[in-house]
Amino acid sequence: MRKLLCIIICVAGTISLKAQDTKEINPALLHWYWPTAWISCPDALQREYGVYHFRKTFKLGEKPDKFIVNVSADNRYRLYVNGKAVCSGPARGDIYNWYFETVDIAQYLQKGNNCIAATVWNMGTLAAVAQISNQTAFVVQGNGEKENVVNTKEGWNVLNDRSYKPCSTENAERLKEFMVVGPGDQINGSTYPWGWEQTVYNDSAWKPARILENPVAVAGYGQGGYHWLTPRNIPLMEEKMQRIPTVRRAAGIEVSNDFLSGKKQLQIPANKTVSILLDQSYNTVAYPEMIVSGGKGAKIKLTYAEALFDKNHQKGNRNEIEGKKIEGNYDIFEPDGGEKRFFRTLWFKTYRYLQLDIVTKNQPLVINDFYGMYTGYPFKEKASFTSNDKSLQDIWNVGWRTARLCAGETYFDCPYYEQLQYVADTRIQALISLYVTGDDRLMRKAILNFANSRVPEGLTMSRYPTNRLQVIPPFSLFWISMVHDYWMNRKDDRFVSQYLFNISEILKWFEDRTDKEKMMLGPQNWWCFVDWSKEYKGGYADGGLDGNSSVLTYQYIYTLRQAAEIFKYFGKEAEAGYYKTLAEQLGAGTNKLCYDKSKGLIANTPEKKRYSQHAAIMAVLSESIPKAEEKPLMQKILGDTSLIKATIYYRFYLIKALKKAGLGDLYYSQLQPWRDMLKVGLTTFAEREEPTRSDCHAWSASPNYDFLATICGIMPAKPGFSSVRIEPAIGELQQVKGIMPHPEGEISVSLQRKGSDGIIADISLPGNLTGVFVWKGKEVNLKSGSQKIEL
């Protein structure tokens, strides 16, 4: 997580941030140069670390009913009007798709003098790997003639705020982990320009902003173009106050929980050294906000961690703190002695535990208040799941928290260490989002992001947005699977059809690397990642680099079949037929060389030296083995302890394969890894089985999809979810109820066992939705509305 701290004066509390409506944008701004200008700081190196404050004062004859502005910056900005925080942005994209926010600021304006202001920051070479950048820049464009008074063309002043300097840059090396979320920030309150965003502030000593060039709102038009602007395509992030409930320990001072309630202040005497460990009680992402008074010359270090570490650098039970210490990202603030100084971090922090290490000098320090402002994509939980096993509710709740913490302006693999949007993670996350919320906007943005990431060879990058190149060929295949998921769940032909060329180019890349004699994938470059199983060094698949990997070949076949379905739907019969024929040829070749009849298993390569669950999983999903052999193969791999096992991530595909083989009822018994995580006090699901790096990793939230898609059995039967197939797999459960959103309304499934093999199902389908209910091989047609089925 990027470690930035911004000190501001404003009213603390929940900020209501409305999603922008692109209908509000002046159409003239979408197809031409903007009449405003990008501006920057004249005395700053444009690609170096820096924090800048921009402001402009202006007069209005009356308070307007509507006053719409379009705003963007590089790297980031937070906008204020008359001292009130309005919004933050821009949503992360790339130079060719640089997003701008459209907001109505009328409610913050007044008759007479007004001030519009922004903090803009550029982390330079220290920026998070997820942050793409050109140079420090800021732009405001009024939506119409009356709003042009705030354009960044003239009258804007800027201050290079040198009270900031980076810190916490050694964490990756110290923790010996891949950590790429940017630096912390050390703030000297004595040189900070307090009140700079207020209307009455005197900025006469500031410099006029440097004019750069006109913004361009159409990719490739004309000359210049620091960034090619496009409207934000997701809502603004949610923010709400989140109190920290508990002081777990303190040294150098006695502290109760009272000061965390906001009703009682905490005073640290002069010349004291104290340490206070706080426990949110669950993992979260939030902007820490603190109000302090006095304490001139003091030093406050804020350290954030998902868990504490023992002397062997192990986490153990996350609820236990005895003999453990905090290690992790941090910020440092040095108060100036003023009254009720208010600050918040520019970028959010991820933490369950937060430690305040404070050293005071000759003046006492008062902490007037301290809390977090939870933030994230504004998903609304519309689905629900209950059963006679109450423990599944804990898995649902923790899974949903995991999914939420891994969703911001993009999906994140993890919020603490990387905040990168990886294809393989995102495919699972997007399905969770669709099933639990019905909101497809972040999924659409992710699909677009990855399409924009394609390298000259035709593959997508493995993660995007990013300022570092990384390509994982199997992830490009999963991107196609992600498009297929969207196509099955949403009627959106125009959106899907634009990716047919991209899909064909990716498939061609793999075809060009096929061993035509063996009819398996040959050698591949880049990172042939399959899973974090300990037997796979670096996650590489056997045969990935030198060729003839059954796992990767079967995944290619799986994707070819999905592509064939999409192309056939759009009337491209020739391409669809070709992909299907190629899939069958590759399947036959791989089975011939890798199927071991004596073991009843599929080897990772033709040499038959190693066997894995992964090979069997993809063989089943790709329909490469006869239907009659699917069930025996899947039963075999569940019981054979000699195989390379799927980790939590790849168990998503294990469950898909079990369902396809008619073994979906085994899903309930496959939940032990999630139960084990709850036993050690995890409040979000981890990256992998213990020991783990990340305590919050999106792919581990897959039960929130599978409780609905597998246990309740709710799946789209036709593209666009125009028909539903409900095939429950309730295992040992006796009673189940699931509700999920659908484009036409709400699907409700209530199930009750009848004897040993029977079922009573109460099902409600929205709108004109119809489908089929399947139980033990029996099928019953479903109509829209409510119905009761007994089998």
C-alpha positions, 0 to 999 in steps of 0.5 A: 500500500502506498504510504502517503500522508496529507494534512488538511483542515476540513470537517471529519466524517462520512463524505457522500460521493455520488457516481458520475453520470456521463450523460452530464458531460458536455458532448463537445468535451468528448471529441476535441481539444479542451479549451482549458489546459493541463497545469503543473508546478514551475519549479518542480522536476515533472517526473520526480516525487512531489506533493503540490497544492493548487488553488483558485479563487473566484466570485459568483453572483449567486449560489448555482443550482448546478455547477459541473466540472471535469477533473483529472491529474497525474498521478492523483488528486483530491479536490476541495471546494471552499475547504470541503473534500469533494472527490478523489481520482483519477480512476487508474488507467493508462496514458491512452485511457486516462480517466477524468471525473465529472462532478457537480460541485454546486452544493459546496459553492456560495454567493460571493468568494469561492475557492476551488483547490486540489492536492496533486501528488506524483510519487515518481520512481517510488510510485506503486507498480499499479500506477502509470504516469507521464508527468505531474499535471492537473486539469479542471474543465468547466462543463459549460460557459458558466463553469469555465471560470474554474478552468485551469487556463489562468488564475491558478496558483501552486505550491510545491509542498516540501514538508513531505518526504518519502519513508517506509521504502525499505519494507520490501527488503525488510519483510522479504516480500514482494511489496510494490504499493509505493512509499510512506510519507514523512510530514513536517507539520511546522512547514505545512501550509495549514488552511491552504484549501480554505477560501480566506487563505492568502496565497500571494506567495505562491507561484502561478501554475505552469501552463502545459498544453490543451488536454486531448479527449480523443485518442490520437487526435492532433499533436501533443497529448500528455494523456488521452482523456476518457470519462470515468467508467466506474462510480466514485469510491465509497468512504465511511467512518470506521471506528477502531474499537480496542487498545490491545496494549500500551507501553509508557502510558495507560490507555483505555478504549475511551479515546477511540470512541471520539468522546474523550481525548488522549494526552501524552505528557511532554518528554515521553516515549509511548507505544499504543497497539490498536486492533480494528478486530478485522482486516480493513482498508481505510484512510486513517484520520487523526486530529491532534493539538499541541505536541510541537516537535513530537514524532508520531509513527503510524505502522499498519499490519494485517497480522503481528509476527513472532520471533520466528517471523511467523504470524500464528493465530491472528488474534494473539499478540503475546510475544509478537511485534508489528512490522509493516508499512508506516507513515510519520507525522511531526506536529507543529504545536497548533490546535486541532490539526487534522490529517488523513492519508492521501492513499488508503492503508490496509490493516487489522493492527495499527501501532502508534509510536509517539515521542514528545518533546517539551510540549504535551501532545493531545490526540483529540480523535483517531479513526479510519475512513473505510474506502473501496468500490461501492458494491452493494451486497444483494445476494444472501446464503443461509443453510442448516450449517451456521458455520457457512455464514462465517465463511460467507461473511469473511469471503465477502469482506475479502472480496470488498477489500480487493476491489477499488478503482480496479480489482486488487490481488491483495490490498496490502502488498501489491494492489495489482489487477491480475487476470487470473485473480480478476476472473474469480473476483468478477464472478463473485461481484456479479453473483453477490452484487449484480454490478458489472461495471468493474468487471467491464473496466477490467476486461477493457484494461486487459485488452488495452494491455496487449503486447505486440505479440498479441498477448495481454499483460498478466496484470494491468494497469502497471508500469512494469511489464509482466506477461503470463501466457496462461493468463491471456487464456483466462482473459478470454474465459473472463470475456466468456463469463461476461457474455454468459452473464450479461446481454451486451453484444456490442461490448463483447464483439469488440474483443473478437479480434483480440481473442483470435490473436491470443489463440493464434499465439498459442497455435503458432507454438504448437508441436504439430507432431505431438499435437501439444503446446510446444516451448513458450517464453514468458512466465508459464505460471500455473499455481503456487503449489510447492512442487512448481518452482516459481509457479511454473508448469512442467513443460511450460518453457521446454514444451509439452505441458498437459496442463497448459495444453488442456487450458488452451483447449478449454479456452478454444471451446469457449471461444468457439461458442462466442464466435458461433454466437456472433455468426462466425461459423468458420472460426468457431468450427476451426477452434472446435476442430483444433481443440479436438485434435489437441485433446487427442494428442495430449491424451495419447501422450500423457494419459497413464492407463496403469495409474488411471491418471494424467501426467504433467508431460509425456515423460510421465515423471510427475502427476497433478490435480491440475492436469486432471482438472483441465482435462475434464474442463476442456472436455478432452476425455470421454464423459464416462471417465470424468468421474473416476478421474476426479475421484482418483485425484481427490484421494491420491496423496502423491499428486501435486495438489491445487492450492486455494487459488486453483481449487476454483477450477477443481470445483468446476471440474467436480461439478462437470464430472457430476461430483458437485455434492463433494463441494461441501466437504472441500471447504476445510481450507477455509475452515482452517483459516477461520481457526487461526483468526483470519478475518479475510481469506489468505493468499494460500494455506499457512504460512502465507504472505497476504492475509487478504487475497481475492481469489480465496473468496471463491465460496461467495460464488460457489455457495450460489453457483454450486451449492444452490446450483444457479448458473446461466444456461444461455448467453446473457443469462437469458435462461437459468439452469439450477442444479443444486449440489448440497452435499450433506446439507439438509436445508439451503437458501440462496438469493442472487441478483439477475439483470431482470430482478432476483433469483431465489432458491430454497431447498429442503431435503426429502428423505435420503435422495429427495428434494423440495425446492421453492424457486422464484425467477424474475421477469420473463426468465425461464430455465430448468431445475435438475436433481439426480438426473431428473429435469423440470422446466422452470417458468418465471415467477414462483414455483414449488418442486418435489422430487 
